[in-house]
Amino acid sequence: MTKKFEAVIAGGGLIGGAIALELALAGVRVAIFEQGEPGCEASWAGAGILSPAPENPATIPLVPLGKASMALYPDFIARVEEISGQDVGFRAKGALEALFSRDTARELSTHVALHHGLGLRAEAISAEDARELEPALSPEVEAAVLRPDEASVDNRALTQAVLEAARKSGAEIVPHREAQGVWREKERCAGLLLKDEKISAKWTIIAAGAFSASIAGVGTYAPVRPAKGQMISLRSEGVKIERVLWSDKIYLVPRNDGRILAGATVEYVGFDKKVTAGALQKMLNGAIELAPDLADARVEETWAGLRPDSPDHLPILGPAHIDGLLLATGHFRSGILLTPITARLIREWVTEQRVSVDWDRFTPLRFAEASKETTA
Ligand SMILES: Cc1cc2nc3c(=O)[nH]c(=O)nc-3n(C[C@H](O)[C@H](O)[C@H](O)COP(=O)(O)OP(=O)(O)OC[C@H]3O[C@@H](n4cnc5c(N)ncnc54)[C@H](O)[C@@H]3O)c2cc1C
């Protein structure tokens, strides 16, 4: 039997869920096929930091897309909360990066200049001012950078709310149905191939996170691999943190319910989600160095998840060579930040075949062409 939709999505994480919501709200008949329970992979495991600042020079090309997504966030949250009736723990309270180095003055001006050059607000502040804003900070901190426009969100709550909002808006979400391949008919993609069923659709969208490359016909466009991240959740009566706090070893993310998340490792160890003693030790040392009173905190939970990383660490967004196939994966460390813009651009392409923000830098063809060159 063949089921028919206008658009079909492989993967029910935050990216797939948000695309389904946008499409459903635009009147498109859309379905998600999810191999497990929706929203239980990277989108569940993340920290929920919303920061368009580049972590290293390789991610500078992502800044304009990150800024565009950040600008959409307040409206996106309002719509998701309204439709789903669920709170998603959005905290627009900024971030503070603590510097311990003796060479602080030089580091500070480089840091601030880099941000200003990219059109991001950042302000150098003294250690005293930093501790006034965040009394939990260590007395060893020598200076800090305040990034007032950054935010965070409870990504677990957001993912569930987005999926619920998509369902309420008319999207069909089918759990425990793995997409095994894209259904190709000559130069056209006709839908998805499940184990014993074909799903016919004008548009097929791959949003299968770190697993995208295992869908037959997708690997040349999305050669993603898993980048494991381990995290810890702490709770302490004595430690109050308002903003996202960073050092060069760790970040701490406060949640509205009092939890403080600490993370995260970046490991290339395949599809392994084991939590390891060595990683916990490193992360706890980093957390206690940054906010010493966390030494008394209760460890509530530890976990690991798999970020979808691409060969150049940038997302893979847009149309493939074959008509009707779209990719929305490879979001690596910024998928929660990039959710609203990803959903918007895919919806624009489906309904208008044009996009309002240039996405050429992220084309899936960049890997398909490279693999043709290396096999020629
Ligand atoms: C520890 C950690 C910390 C992070 N912190 C942040 C952060 O602070 N800020 C930020 O912006 N990002 C962060 N990220 C990254 C972010 O979580 C991801 O980029 C984002 O969640 C990717 O969303 P996704 O929907 O593409 O992937 P996923 O959430 O992994 O969803 C993909 C879905 O596809 C399903 N699937 C896979 N294969 C198939 C198939 N063949 N058929 C059907 N379904 C399939 C999977 O089961 C899964 O549900 C973090 C990630 C980790 C692991």
The ligand as a Gaussian input file, in Angstrom:
#p B3LYP/6-31G(d) Opt

LIG

0 1
 C       25.448000      17.100000      24.541000
 C       24.887000      17.992000      23.476000
 C       24.786000      19.357000      23.710000
 C       24.257000      20.203000      22.739000
 N       24.074000      21.524000      23.038000
 C       23.501000      22.345000      22.133000
 C       23.267000      23.710000      22.463000
 O       23.541000      24.138000      23.582000
 N       22.719000      24.521000      21.514000
 C       22.407000      24.060000      20.263000
 O       21.928000      24.847000      19.449000
 N       22.603000      22.758000      19.926000
 C       23.144000      21.903000      20.832000
 N       23.365000      20.591000      20.521000
 C       23.107000      20.152000      19.151000
 C       21.635000      19.876000      18.921000
 O       21.132000      19.109000      19.973000
 C       21.473000      19.157000      17.578000
 O       22.139000      19.848000      16.539000
 C       19.987000      19.078000      17.202000
 O       19.248000      18.544000      18.275000
 C       19.794000      18.220000      15.957000
 O       18.415000      18.032000      15.793000
 P       17.870000      16.942000      14.776000
 O       16.391000      16.985000      14.838000
 O       18.554000      17.108000      13.470000
 O       18.460000      15.571000      15.367000
 P       17.834000      14.549000      16.421000
 O       17.280000      15.236000      17.581000
 O       18.899000      13.516000      16.659000
 O       16.632000      13.927000      15.642000
 C       16.796000      13.069000      14.539000
 C       15.675000      12.055000      14.614000
 O       15.687000      11.262000      13.449000
 C       15.377000       9.939000      13.809000
 N       15.894000       9.058000      12.761000
 C       17.165000       8.740000      12.489000
 N       17.253000       7.912000      11.432000
 C       15.984000       7.702000      11.018000
 C       15.421000       6.920000       9.972000
 N       16.184000       6.206000       9.135000
 N       14.084000       6.920000       9.823000
 C       13.285000       7.634000      10.672000
 N       13.768000       8.368000      11.689000
 C       15.108000       8.412000      11.850000
 C       16.091000       9.752000      15.144000
 O       15.559000       8.666000      15.881000
 C       15.823000      11.094000      15.799000
 O       14.649000      11.121000      16.560000
 C       23.847000      19.693000      21.485000
 C       23.915000      18.324000      21.255000
 C       24.417000      17.475000      22.241000
 C       24.444000      15.987000      21.993000

